Amino acid sequence: MWRSLAGCALALFLLGMSASVNGQGAPPRPDPELRGQWLLVGQTFACKVEAGKRVAAPDPDMLSFACQRMGALGAGISEASLKAALGEPHRKLPQPNNTTAYVYFLGKTGEFPYLAAIVKANRTVALQISGEAPVAAYSFNQVNLGDSTDKLMAQFGGPFHVGPSGLEKTELWTYEPWPFSFEVRQDRVTSIRISDPTVGTK
């Protein structure tokens, strides 16, 4: 099955975000068994979802999460699910908009690579992995840290916008309104960020 965030599917994306912002019901929870992959289709993206052994079609609200996976983790998972997978964070750092960054060092403490999970109201609204060397368990849509920009563009095409990242000699490649972005330095991916599509976290 296919879902594109253009046309009628874009309306689903916006409706989900509106319901979350206006408090018209709890935001949808991602289905851990539902996995997908972003594919570039013309000037837009489609999330190709594998139905697996399902008899019934999944809830359409869940499809926006299926491609927002970073290894075993996904945008939108609960704080409890995050801690069940990774344990207590090595550091907690306050962030804007009543969010907290849970920082997990994936090698030596205080060094790259690390994973930052942005948590708000017991929900993981964004995941970001940073470093220069690949981390096998945390790739996103077949793109990993250290991959070339050629590989990145093969998967996602050229960025919709390129700007400074705030780090020296590092560019921020964004694809808004799609909830993923990349930092690039010397033609290599040095950071990958995915966000909860119902929240629109930057």
N, C-alpha and C positions, 0 to 999 in steps of 0.2 A: 504494500500500500504506500501511497505517496501523500505527503502534505507539503504544500508550499506556503511560505508566509507572504505570498502575494495574492491579490484578488480576494476571493472569499476567505481563504485561509488567513490572510492578513487581518481580516475582521475578527476571526477567532482570537488571534494574538492580542488585538487591541481590547476586545471584550474581556479577556482574562485579566489584563492589566487594569482595566477600569474597575472591575469587581473587587480586586485586591485593594486598590487605592481608596475606594469609596466605602469599604467595609461591608459590602453586600454579600458576605459569605466568606468562609475560609478559603484561602488559595489552594489550588489542587496540589496533591502530593504526588511526586513522581513514582512511577511503577518501576521497581528495581529490575524487573524481568524484561522490561520493554527497552530495546536498544535500537539505535538508528545511526545513520551517517548522513551528514550534509553533502549534497551534490550541487554543483553550480549548474544552473539551467538558464542560459541566456544571461540576463542582467539580475537574476534573482537566485535564491537558494530553495531547494526542496529537501525535506528530511525523509529519507528512505528508511522505513521502519520494517523490521522483520517481525511478522506476526508470531513466529515460532509455533508452539503447540496450541495456541489459542483457538477456541471454537468461535467465540464471539469477538467482534471487532472491539479494540480498546476504546476507552472514553476519548473523544477528540481533544479534550483539555489536556490529556496526558501526552499527546503526540509532540507538543512543543518541548517537552522535557527529554524525549527519547534520544535526541541528538546532542543534548547538553551533558555529556558524560566525559569524565576525565578518569580513565581507567575504571575502577570499581565505584568511584564517587560520582555524584551528579549534582548539578545545580538544583536547588529546591529541597534537598534532603534535610531531615530534621537534625538538630544539634546532637540528639541521642544517637542517630545513625552515624554521624561523623565521628563521634567519640568511640562508638563501638568498633569502627574500622581502624582508627588511628590512635585511640587513647586520649589522655589529657594533652592539650597543646603545650609546647615548650614555652610559649609566651602568649600573653593576651594583650592586645594593644587597642585602646579606644579609637574609634573612627567616627567620621561625621554621620549625621542622620541616625543616631542611636544604634550604631552598629559596632561590632567588635571584631578585630582580626585575630583569629586563632592561628598561630604560626607553628608549623611543624617542620623542623629541620630533618631532611632526608638522608643526611650524612653526618658530618661533625656539627655539633651545636655551634650556632653563630655563623655558619658558612653556607654557601650555595652547595647544592640546590635546596630550596625550601618551598613548602606549600603554604599559602595563606588562604584560609577559609573565612569569608566575611559572614558573620552571624548576626541576625536581627530577629528578636522575638522567637528564639529557639528554632530558627530556620536558617539554613545556609543559602544566602542569596547570591554568593559569587565564590568562585574558586580560582586561584591564580598560582601557577607554578613558575618559578624563576630559577635560572642557572644557565650555564653554557653547555653542559654535557647532558646527553639523553638520560631520561629516567623511564625505564621500560614500562613501569606500572601506571604511568600518568600521561600517556599520549592522548591527544584529542583529534579525532577525525583523521587518524594516520599521520598527524604532525606531532613531532616531539621537540624538546629543547635541543638545540644544536643543529637542527635541520636547516638546509639551505633555503634561501628565499625562492629558488626555483621550485623546490618541492612544495613549499607553502603555496605558491601561485598555481601549481598544478592541481592542488586540492581546492583552493578558494578563489583563484583568479587574483587580479590586481586589487589592492585595497581601495575602498571607496573614499578614504581620506587618509593622508599621511601627515602626522604632526610630531612635535617634540614629545618625548616621553617624560622629560624631567631628569633623565639620566644622560650623562655625557656620551655624545656620539651615538645615541640610540633613538630610533624612530618608533612611533606608535602607529601601527596599522589598524584601522578600524573599518568595520563593515556595517555600521548602523543602517537600518534598525535591527539587524541581526545581533544577538547577544553574545558576541565573541570578538576578541581583539588579540593582537600580538605585538610584542616588542621585538625589534630587529636591530642588531648591531653587526656591522661588517658582513652583511649579507647572510647572517645566521639568526635563527629564532632564539631569543634569550628569555622570553616570557610568554605565557599563554594564559589568557583570562576568559572564563565563561561565566555568564550570569543567569540568574533565574529569569526566564522570559516573561513571567507574570509581574515582575517587580520593576524591571528596566533599570537595574543598578548599573552605573557607569564605573 
